[in-house]
Amino acid sequence: MLKKAVIPAAGLGTRLLPITKEMPKEMLPIVALMKNGQPCLKPMLQAIFEQLYDSGLREFAFIVGRGKRAIEDHFSPDEDFIQNLKDKNKEDLACELQEFYSKINNSTIVFINQPKPKGFGDAVNRAAIFTGNENFLMQAGDDLILSKSNNHLKRATETFEKYDADTLFLVEEVQDPTMYGVITGKEIKPDVFQVTNIVEKPKKPPSNLAIIAFYIFKPIIYKAIGEVEPDKNGEIQLADALKILVECNCKVYGLKLHPSEKRVDIGTAESYLAMLKSVALRK
């Protein structure tokens, strides 16, 4: 049973400048619905945390860097603020915030610093002190999956355990695979692929199955990251570590999203605009 979740949130967010100069992109708001049915604005990172919490996870490590203080502040309960809301007869907002704080108080949360933006692989590698020898879930702080009753989490966990996977990640069919890491593999059952190759941002995509930044790892991922050579920008890329696992005949699986499951990506201005036009998150 998975107990630990790692949420990288140290990226600079350059594709969303200028707003991300001072605000972490993971704290950008998405539309959510409160219990009373009224809309509210909720940070993407909070929505991810609450989704994982509601699925049974209680130990969280946020990978942060310079300029991410707002994340630590947001995940630090402020009872005085709740009382202030109550004093102003804003009970619905107070209850909404109190529920979030209760989840924080019932969790173990640590913040791990990534001093320099040395790539996604480096960010994941810094979680080793937190995960130890345990399997863990890793989800990027700017990527959310919506599904009924968080069914994608259940499917991913069950598939990981059924095939005793070394790594499992979600994939989705996309129109332009040249923008993503793309897999090829054998479909061993509907929507489950045993991965045979991974190509990062291919000019001639071998498939339209793109990797989503949602993974379940065994600790062997750290050994693979340790074998990755820095790229031309001096960064350690997670995709290169995944390739090493595949080449070493480790058990790497891709699980395709169902048509009813939706990915919410706020990594670019275009994707953020699309989200604002189409998504209202429901609890």
N, C-alpha and C positions, 0 to 999 in steps of 0.2 A: 504494500500500500504506500502510495506517495505521501510524504509528509512535508516536503520542502519545495518552495518555489523561488526561483531566481528571476528578477525583473531588471534587465539592463535599462538604464535611463540616463546614460552619460553622454549621449551623442550631442553634437553641437547644434543640430537642427538648421544647418545652413540653407537647406532648400525652402525653409519657411521664414527666412529673414525678410523684414527687420524685426518682426514680433519676437523672435526667439533670441534676440540679442540679450535681453534681460529676463525673459520668461522661458522656462524649460518647455520644449514642445510637448512633453508628456503631460503638462498641466493645462494644455489648451482645452477649452470646454467642448463637450458634446451634449446633445439634447437628451435629457432623461425625463422620466415621469416619476413623480413622488407617489406615495401611497394613496394620496387623495385624488390622483389622476391629473394633477396640474403639472405642467412642464417646469423643469428647472435646468440649470446648467451645471454639469458635473465634470471635473477634470478627467480626462481619459484614464490617467493612472489610477484614480480612485475606482472607476468602473471596472478596470482589470482586477485590482485587488479584491473588490467585493465579489466579483464573479468567482475567483479562485477560492476565496473564503467560503462562499456558499456551496462550493463543491467539496469542502472538507479539509482544505489545506489550512494550516495554522502557523507555519514557520516561513518567514519571508525575508529575502535579502534583496535590497535595492542597490544596484550598482550605479553610483552617482559620480559626478565630477564637479569641476569648477562651475559656479553659476547655478547650481542645483539646490541651493539652500531652501527655496520655496517648497521643494518636495518634502524635506524633513519637517518644515514648519507645518505643512498641511497634515502630515501624519502624526502630529503631536496634539493630543486632545486639549481643547481650550474650554473648560467648563464655565468660565466667566462669560465667554461669548454666548454660550447656550442660555445662560441666565438672562443675559441682556436681551436675547430674542424673546424669551418668555415675558420679560417685563414690558416688552412692546407689543404683546399679544400676537406674536408670530409663532404660534404653537406648532404649526405644520412644519415650518423650517427648522424649529428647535428639535422636533422629533426626528426629522430626517438626519440632521447632523448628529444627534445623540446615538442613533442606530449605527452610524459610521464609526463613531468613537467607541462604541461597545465592541465592534469587531476588532478595532485596533487594540483595545485593552485585553481582548481574549486571544491575541496573537503574540508571537515572538517576532519582532521586526528589527533587523539590523541594516545599517547603511555601510556599504563598502566603497571606498574611494578608488576611482580610476584616475590617477593624477594627470595623465595626458591621454588624448583621444587616439589610442593606438589600435583601434579596430575592434570589431564585434567579438572576434576570437579572444582577444586580450581581456575584454570585459567579462566574458564568460569564465575565463581562466581564473579571474580574481575571486570567484565564488567558491573555489576549492576549499578554502578554510572554513566555509559555512556548510557545505554539503558533505565533506569528508568522504566516507566510503559508501554513502547512500545514493540511490537513484534519486533524480530530481526533475522537476518540470521547469522549463525556462520559456518565458514569453516576453517579447520585446514590449517596452512601455508605451509604444505608439501604435500597437496593432491589437485590435480587439475582434473576437469572433462572437457573433450572436447566434444562438441556437435555442430551441425550446428546452427549458429545464437544463440548460448547459449540456445538452446531449453530446456535443463534440468532445467535451472533456471525458465523459464516460466512455465514448467509443475509443478515444485515443488510449486511455488507461487500459481498457480491456484488451485492445489489440497489442499493446506493448507487452502485457503480461502473457497473453496467449502464445505469442511467437518468441517469447524470451528475447526481445529485441535488445540490441546494444544502443540503438538510437531509433526514435520514431519522430517524424515531423508531419505536420499537416501540409497538404498541397491543394491547389485549386487550378481549374482551367482558366486561362487568361487569353485575351485577344492578342496581346503583344508580348510574347515570351522573351523578347530581346532585352527587356528591362529587369529580368529576374534571374535567380538561380533556377535552372530547369533540370528535371530528372528524366531518366529513362529507366524502365524496369519491367519486371514480369508481374502482371496482375494475377495474384494467387487466389484472390476472391474478389467479388465486386468492391471496388473502391480501395483495395489494399494492394500496394505495390511493393515488391521486393526490389530495392533500388540497385541498379547495376552501373549507373553513371550519373554524375552531376556536372553540369556545365554552367558556368557563371556568365550571365548576360551574353548569350551566344548570338553571333551574327546570323547563323543559320540554325535555328532551334531544332533539336531532335524531337521535341514534343511541345505541347502547350501546358504542361503540368509544372506550375511554379511553386517554389517553396515558400511557405508562410512562416513567419518568425515565432513559431510555437513548436517546442521540442520537448521530448522526454528522453533523458540521457541516463546511461550507466556511467560510472566514474571513468570508464575507459576514454571518454571524450577528452579528459585532461591530458592523457598520454598522447593522443592525436594532436592536440593543440601544441604540445611541446615539440612536436616534430615539424611544425609549420615554419617555413622561412618567411620573414617579413616581405611584403610586396614593395613596389617601387616607392610607395609613400611611407614606408617604414611601419606599416600596419599588419597586424595578425588577423587574417580573415577566417571566420568560422567555416565558410564554405570549403576552404582548403583542408581543414581538419575533417570535415565530412567526407571529402574525396579520399583522404587517407584511410578512413574506416572502410569505405567501399572497396578500395584497392586491396586492403588486407583481409577481404572476405568476411568482415564483421557483418552482423545481422542488422541491416539498415532498412527501414520501411517508411513508405510514404502513405498517408491516409488522406484520401480525397474528401473534401467537403461535400456534404449532401446539398442538393439544390436549395433546400430550405434553410441552410446555414449561410450566414453572410459575414464576410470580412469587412471590418471598418478600419481603414488605413488613413492616418492623418500625416503621413510622411512628406507630402508635397501640398502646395497650395491648391492644386487641381483636385487631389483626392479629398482634401479637407472640405472644399466647396461641395463636392459630390455628396459627402457625408451630411453636411448641413441641409442639403436639399432633400435627402431621402430617408434619414434615420431618426427615429425617436426610440430611445432605449426603454424597454419595459422591464420591470423587476420580475 
